[in-house]
Amino acid sequence: MSDRALEYAVFSLLKDWKGVPVYDLSIEPLFGDASGRLYHRIRFGKESAILMTVAHTKPGEFGRGDAWADFLGMQKFLASVGLPVPAVLHADPEERRALLEDLGDLTLFAHISADPSRKMKDLRMALDLLISWQRAMWKRRKFNSPADGRSFTTALFMEEFHHFYEYMIERRVYHPSYKGLWRKLEKRFRRIAQELGNAPALVSHRDFQSKNIMIVKGRPRLIDFQDALLAPIVYDPVALLRDSYVELSAVELDHLLDHYWKYNEVAREALPDAAAFRRLFFLQTLQRKMKDAGRFIYLHQVKGKEWFIPFVRPSLFYVRDALVRLDLDDLRELLAPYIPELGDGGRS
């Protein structure tokens, strides 16, 4: 879109929202990270808003739906159950543009990076927000959100496992030969996928991590919720506590897992005991972080987004930790010749 066309689109949106023309405005492009959506900050007078533009595309891969309709539908649903999401100020469905409440630029990731000493306090705050999310999903009375129309199935978990195999092995390693490897991996991956697919499920954000939590006046607000779906109850805790952008020591992780279990009556009702919770948590870690590692390679190779590459290794170390905790030595031995981070020389 040309600068003139963008200016006219913003002018039209503001006029329709405010009811009067707004001539004194500025437009600043914002970094979109992995998103296919475009964002701009619009300043006018003493006010500001975020312009979100969503391209006309087919429904996304890995069970994702229509980013435009699902964003609006999930925003309305999440706001209705009291969760802190940005307001939609005005929307143009035909052009697939919306003006959103401006939550600023301070993500949880940036907040922790600026002062690592407050990492645990910040993560407990985010974990409490996650617990509030799960309570809201457990107690809700309406089941017609966009997320209710899709779920993590065994097939979808397997699709993500194969994405990991394709980009972490097939497209990266040529010696030793990986001929026949997928057949061996598939059997083991399918057992994991089936156990996860049979786990108690809730509507999950799907990417409940530090770059999707904004800090506004000291409190967390959620963004990028358009891909929400029914997923194992541990899916969002894994996204937050095994975040590739914010690493935790074993002691820190244990503290936060204990916090989650102690204060989340939903998890305690859904799962038999703390041991079952932890097993499911690390199974989900294995699946999710394999997918993330492969996805980061994909985003680099296919989309040219090289800034994801530094986060491949932390993702793989989480995978190794989960393999060790779950005593899945046979799976680790299959993968280690191709992915050194998973071998005995990997980080403990």
N, C-alpha and C positions, 0 to 999 in steps of 0.2 A: 504494500500500500504506500502510495506517495505521501510525502509530508502534508501536501495540500488536502488530499483525500482524508487523511487521519484527522487533521484539524477540523474539517467539515463534519466528520462523524462525531467527534467530541462535542463540537458546537451544537449539533442536533440533539445529542443525548442530554446535554446539560439544559438546553432549552425545554425539552419535553419534561425533564424532571423538575426544574425550577419554575417552569411556566413563563419565564421571561428570557430574552437573549442574554448570554454571558459572553462578553467580548474580551475581557482581560483574563487570559488563561495561559498556562504553560503546560507542556507535555514532556515528560521524562521517561525514556524506556527503562524497564526493569529487567534484571537477569531472571530467566525462567528455569534454570537448572535443567532437570530432565524432562520438563513439561513440554508438550506440543502446543500449549496455549501461549498467547502473547499478553504481556502486562505492561501498562504505562501508569505513571502517577500523574494525575491531573491536579494542578493547583489553580485556584480561582479565588481572588480576594483572600480572606483568611481561612478558607476551606480547602480541603483536598479530598480526592477520591481515587480509587484504583480502577482503571479501565481494563477489563478482561475481554479478550477477543478469542473466540474459539473457531477454528477452521471447520469447514464442511468436510468431514472425513467419515469413512466407514467405522462401525464400532471397533474398539480397540482389541488388541490381542490379549491373551491370558484372561478371558472372561470379562473384560471391561466393556462397558456400554457406550452410549453417546455422551461425550464429555460435557456438552452444553446442557442437555435435558437433565442429566444425572446430577450435575452441579446444582442446578436450581432446585431440583426435587429434594436432594439431600439437605441443602441449606434450609429449606422450609421445614423439613422433618426434624432436623437436629435442633433448630431454633424452637420448635414446638415442644420439645422435651427438655428445654432449658439448658442446652449445651452451648458453650461460648464460641459461636461462629460469626464471621463477618456478615453484616447486614447487606442485603441487595437493595441498593438505592433506586436503581432504575434499570430496566432491561429492554433490549430490542431483539426479540426472537428471530425476526427475519434476517437481520445482519449478524446474529449470534454475538452480540456485544452486551456487556453489562457494566454498570458503575457499582463498585463495591465499597463498603466502608474501608477507609485507610487505617490499617493496623500498624503502620510504621514499618521499620526495617529490622527490628531486633528479634531475631529468632532465638530459640533456646540454645541452639548450637553456638551462635555468636555470643550469647550471654555467658555461657560456660567458658568459651574460648578466651573471653576478655578477663575472666577471673576464675581459673580452675579450682580455687579453694572452695567455691560455692557449688561445685558439681553435684555433690550428694544432696544438698538442700534443694537445688533446682530439679534434680531427677525425682526426689520424693514428691515435689509439687506436681510434676508432670504425671507421676504414677497415681497420685490422688485424683487428678483429672481423668485418667484412664479408668480408675475405679468408678468415678461418677458416670462416665460413659457406659460402663458395663451395667451399672445399676439401672440407668435409664432404659437400656435395651432389654433388661430382664423384666422390668415393671411395665413397659409400654403396653398400650391397648390397641394400637393401630399397627397393622402389618402390611402397609401398602407403599412403603418407601421404595425407591429404586434398588436399594440393597437387598430387599426381600425377593427380588426376581432373579438373583444369581447367587451362587455359592461355590465354595471350594469343594470340589469333588475329587475322588481318586484320580480321574482323568486329568483334571486341571493341575493337580500336584505333579502328576507324571509329565505333563507338558512342560512345567517349569524345571523338573529334574533334567529333562532332555535338553532344555535351553542351556543349563549348566554344562552338560556333557559336550554339547556342540561347540560352545565358545571357550570353555576352559581346556578342552582336550582336542577335539577334532581340528579346530582352527588354529591351534597353538603348538601342538606337539607332533613331531614326525618320527621321533626315535625315543624310546622303543615303539614298535608297532602297536596301534590300538585296535587292530583287527579283532573282532569278536568281543571286545571289551563291553560294548553297550549291552549285549545279550546277558553278560554276567551281572552288570550293574542293574539292569532293568528288574531282575528278580528281587534284588535287595531293596531297590527303590520302591517297588510296588508294595512290598510288605509295610514299609514306612508310610506310604501314601494311603494305604487302606486303614491303618491305625489312626492316622490323622483325620481321614475322611469320616471315621466313625466316632470321633470325639465330640463331646458336647459343644454346640456352636452358638454363637451370638452374632449380631450385626457388628462387623469390625471395620474400623477406619481403613485398614489395609496398609497404611504407611504411617503409622503413629510414631514418628521419629523426630529428632531434634530440629530438623529443618522445616518441619511442617507444624511447629508449635511457635507461635509468636508470643512475645512478652510485651504486654501493654499495661502500663502503670503497675508493674510488678506481678501481674496475673497472667496465666496462660490462655491463649486463644487458638483455636484449631483452624487450619486451612487444608486445602487439597484433599477433600473428603469425597470427591465425586466417584471414586472407584470403590467405595464401601460395598461390602458383600457379607454374606453369612460365612463365617470362618471359625475354626476351633477357638475356644475361649482363650487359649494361650497365644493366639496369633499376634494381637496387638502388644501384649507384654514382651514378646520376643522382639518385635519391631523397635520398641523403646529401649529395652535393656541389653539387647545385642546390636545396637545401633553402630554401623560401621564408622560413623563420624565422631562418636563419643565412646571411647573405650573404658571398660571397667576392669578392675582387678577381681580375682576370685572372691576376695573378702567383701569388696563393695557389692558385687553381684549377689552374694548370699544375703547380705543385709537387705537389699532391695526386694529380693524374692520373699524373704520373711515378712517384710512390710506389706507387700501385696497380699500374701496369704492371710496375715493377721487381720487386715482391715477390709478385705473384700469378701463379704458374706455370700456374694453371688458365686465366686469360685468355690468356696467351701461347700455350697449346696450342689454345685454341678459336678464336682469331682470327689472321689472317695476319701482322699487324705492328701497330706502335703507331699508324700512320696510319689503318688500318682501325678500330682500337679508338676513336680519337678521332672519326672520322666517325660511327660507330654511336652513340657517347656523345651527340653533339650532335643526331643525329636523334631519339634517345630523349628528350633534353631538350626538344626542340620538342614532341613528342607529349605527354609527361608534364606539362609546365608549362602547356600549353594546357588540358589537362584540369583541372589544379589551379586555374587562374584561373577557369574556368567553374564549377568545384565550389564555390569560395569564394563566388561570387555566388549560386549555388543555395542554399547553406547560410544565407546571409543572407536571401534573398527568400522561400524556402519554409520553412526551419526556424527563422527568427528569430534566428540565431546571428551577431550583428553583429560579434563579435570577430574574424572571419575577414577582414573587409574590408581592414584595413591590409596584408594579405599578397597582395592581388591585384596591386598594382604590382610588387613584386619578382618575382612569377611572370612577368608580362608582359615585364619587362626580361630575364629569362632566355630567354624566347621570342625577343625581338629579337636578343639576342646569338647564339643558335643560327642564326637566319635569316641573319645577316650572315656568320657563320663558314662556313655551308654554301652561300653565294652563291645563296640562294633569293630573289632580288630580286623576281621576278614574284609570289611568294606574299606577300611583305611589302607590295608595292604594292597588292595586292588588299585586304589587311586594314587598312592604315594609315588610310584615310579613316574607318573605324569605331572603330579603337583607336589613339588618338594615340601611346601609348607605343611602338608598333611603327614609327612613322615616323622621318624624319630628325631630328626634334626630340627623339627619345627618347634616353635615357642611353646613352652609348657603353660 
